[in-house]
């Protein structure tokens, strides 16, 4: 991964950095993305790793649904690093190349599934307006419940943190 921030040298990690590195590798299998930057602050990396693990693997949303949300964030922030990491995952989860390309270009995708359409609508409204209006909120509440709405906002918020990190340090695949 390329970055304008010095990436930690595995041979010279502090005990705290070694512990968080081991935890990240155990849950994700790699240190791609923002974790390379976050390793400079092991305590922050530890908290971010736990929240990220929840947002990615433990919400009530399916993989295709959460990856759609992540790609909406990546497109909003024009975050190449996030796109490089999550577009292949989204495609394996079932989003077509056409849908992924539409999201990347900021165009509303053609989603046949009503849940996916609503997730797209709510996430892009939240990102664009910094809130979800009454109509969208009521539709989201009816479709996803209170837990789902909280988790939707959590996924968008966490991946905004990821996008900001990747963009600030110009982190992306070589």
Residue pairs with C-beta under 8 A, 6 or more apart in sequence:
1 7
1 32
1 33
1 36
1 81
1 171
1 172
1 173
1 174
2 170
2 171
2 172
2 173
2 174
3 36
3 37
3 169
3 170
3 171
4 169
4 170
5 36
5 37
5 40
5 169
5 171
7 36
7 37
7 39
8 17
8 36
8 39
8 40
10 21
13 21
13 39
14 42
16 42
16 43
17 39
17 42
17 45
19 42
19 46
20 39
20 42
20 45
20 46
20 49
21 31
21 39
23 46
23 49
24 31
24 35
24 45
24 49
25 31
27 49
27 53
27 57
28 35
28 53
31 39
32 85
33 81
33 82
33 85
33 162
33 166
33 171
34 48
34 161
34 162
34 165
34 166
34 171
35 45
35 48
35 49
36 171
37 165
37 169
37 171
38 44
38 45
38 48
38 49
38 165
39 45
48 161
51 154
51 158
52 158
52 162
54 154
55 66
55 151
55 154
55 155
55 158
55 159
56 66
59 66
59 151
59 154
59 155
60 144
60 147
60 148
60 151
61 69
61 119
61 148
61 151
61 152
61 155
62 93
63 89
63 93
64 90
64 93
64 94
64 95
64 116
65 115
65 116
65 119
66 155
67 86
67 89
67 90
67 93
67 95
68 90
68 95
68 103
68 111
68 116
68 119
68 120
68 123
69 119
69 123
69 152
69 155
69 156
69 159
70 82
70 86
70 90
70 155
70 159
71 83
71 86
71 87
71 90
71 95
71 100
71 103
71 104
72 103
72 120
72 123
72 124
72 127
72 156
73 79
73 82
73 123
73 127
73 156
73 159
73 160
73 162
73 163
74 82
74 83
74 86
74 104
74 159
74 163
75 83
75 103
75 104
75 105
75 106
76 124
76 127
76 128
76 163
77 160
77 163
77 164
77 167
78 167
79 162
79 163
79 166
79 167
80 166
80 172
81 166
81 167
81 171
81 172
81 173
82 159
82 162
82 163
82 166
83 104
84 172
84 173
87 100
87 104
90 100
91 97
91 100
98 109
98 110
99 109
99 110
99 111
100 109
102 108
102 109
102 110
103 109
103 120
108 120
109 120
111 117
111 120
114 143
115 143
118 139
118 140
118 143
119 152
121 136
121 139
122 132
122 136
122 139
122 140
122 152
123 152
123 156
125 131
125 132
125 133
125 136
126 132
126 153
126 156
127 156
127 160
132 140
137 149
140 148
140 149
140 152
141 149
144 151
144 152
165 171
166 172
